[in-house]
Amino acid sequence: MYGNLLEIDLSSLLKFISNQQKSGSLLIEEKNDNSDNLITYYYIIFFDLGKIIYVADAHSFNSHRLLEYLSYYNLSSEIKSLQKDIKSNKSLVEYELVILLFKNKILDYQNIKKIINLIIKEVLGNIISLHQGNFTWQESSRIHPVINTFDVDNLISAILKSKQKWLENKYFIPSSYHVPKISSPYFTYELILKELKEKIDGKNSLLTISRTNHDDLGNLSALLSPAVKMGDIIMIEPIKWERNHQIVSQTVNIIALIDNIDLGINLKQNSLSTNYNLLLVNSFSRGLELIIKVKPSLIIWALKEDIINHLEFISMVKTFPHLQDIPIIIATENYQFQDNLNSKVKGAGEYILSEDLLKIFPKIINKYLFI
């Protein structure tokens, strides 16, 4: 089952899966109008008998968001000690850490369930109103182990209520990335709890406050907007960093495993006048050897899969601790929705057709290397 979000809204799709009591994974690919078909965001919703187990997005591949939620319990040191137990060839770090918190009895079942529920609501809240992009369903592709499942109708109802509150106060609180700061020395707004007031310091975004206080954005916006309206709290616009200032080193290495000579030559020619160094390799063994030695900033896989396939390749790269954060682009001659899902779960950054690689290569560079 696959289709376009222009044909069916996501809420209806989720309810259909729920009513059919399906088990599997729903991959959502959000497209950017100006991206030449380069996928900019993707989400994976895991189901068991029509109920949601977990929802993954880009933040699921590291512990940053989870650490903010767990600051509610002061567990940052415990997370750091557990991170070494994460199996490096698995990519959903956030969910794996939640499992370890439960197995090691650091948090009880109710608190673990609460954390997962908060993450699901946050991610679903970001995509519930999407109208551009594709979806793909894969049967029996579930996440393991299952700690708890969550009812779709209840989740959607809670998310829509929160969104309605947010919309009612959007004039005063433009986005979750804005940073609230108390501006009046006489601020005495009694509805704001002391611990919340301490976080309104001009450093924490509304999203961070929402996570650390286990409160949804709708409630927070309703709580803060009267004080914003009176001028007691100001909303600071987040800093927009220039992308080209994020490069530290002048030499950025990209390793491309490509056995198509023409494609390799064209990529190489396009890289001659740039500030990155493109290294072409036409075999898996030589490519892996070079990757381990050089530790590139980006890896491209575009080999015919005679000896090893790209899923195995991703797993191999992820087994090396110093390579786990390197983006991997999979370029294939035969685009398959199921294979796309499997690649993303393994940790691929993009899954594209080989014939499109040359055209969208500059956008890949811009997205992953900021140059």
Stockholm file with secondary structure:
# STOCKHOLM 1.0

chainA/1-371         MYGNLLEIDLSSLLKFISNQQKSGSLLIEEKNDNSDNLITYYYIIFFDLGKIIYVADAHSFNSHRLLEYLSYYNLSSEIKSLQKDIKSNKSLVEYELVILLFKNKILDYQNIKKIINLIIKEVLGNIISLHQGNFTWQESSRIHPVINTFDVDNLISAILKSKQKWLENKYFIPSSYHVPKISSPYFTYELILKELKEKIDGKNSLLTISRTNHDDLGNLSALLSPAVKMGDIIMIEPIKWERNHQIVSQTVNIIALIDNIDLGINLKQNSLSTNYNLLLVNSFSRGLELIIKVKPSLIIWALKEDIINHLEFISMVKTFPHLQDIPIIIATENYQFQDNLNSKVKGAGEYILSEDLLKIFPKIINKYLFI
#=GR chainA/1-371 SS CEEETTTSCHHHHHHHHHHTTCCEEEEEEEECTTSTTCEEEEEEEEEETTEEEEEECGGGGSSHHHHHHHGGGTCHHHHHHHGGGSCTTCCCHHHHHHHHHHHTTSSCHHHHHHHHHHHHHHHHHHHTTCCSSEEEEEETCCCSSCCCCBCHHHHHHHHHHHHHHHHHTTTTCCCTTSEEEECCTTCCCTTSCHHHHHHTBTTSCHHHHHHHHTCCHHHHHHHHHHHHHHTSEEEECCCCCCGGGSCCCSCEEEEEEECCHHHHHHHHHHHTTSSEEEEEECSHHHHHHHHHHHCCSEEEEECCCSSCCHHHHHHHHHTSGGGTTSCEEEEESSCCHHHHHHHHHHTCSEEEEHHHHHHHHHHHHHHHHCC
#=GC SS_cons         CEEETTTSCHHHHHHHHHHTTCCEEEEEEEECTTSTTCEEEEEEEEEETTEEEEEECGGGGSSHHHHHHHGGGTCHHHHHHHGGGSCTTCCCHHHHHHHHHHHTTSSCHHHHHHHHHHHHHHHHHHHTTCCSSEEEEEETCCCSSCCCCBCHHHHHHHHHHHHHHHHHTTTTCCCTTSEEEECCTTCCCTTSCHHHHHHTBTTSCHHHHHHHHTCCHHHHHHHHHHHHHHTSEEEECCCCCCGGGSCCCSCEEEEEEECCHHHHHHHHHHHTTSSEEEEEECSHHHHHHHHHHHCCSEEEEECCCSSCCHHHHHHHHHTSGGGTTSCEEEEESSCCHHHHHHHHHHTCSEEEEHHHHHHHHHHHHHHHHCC
//
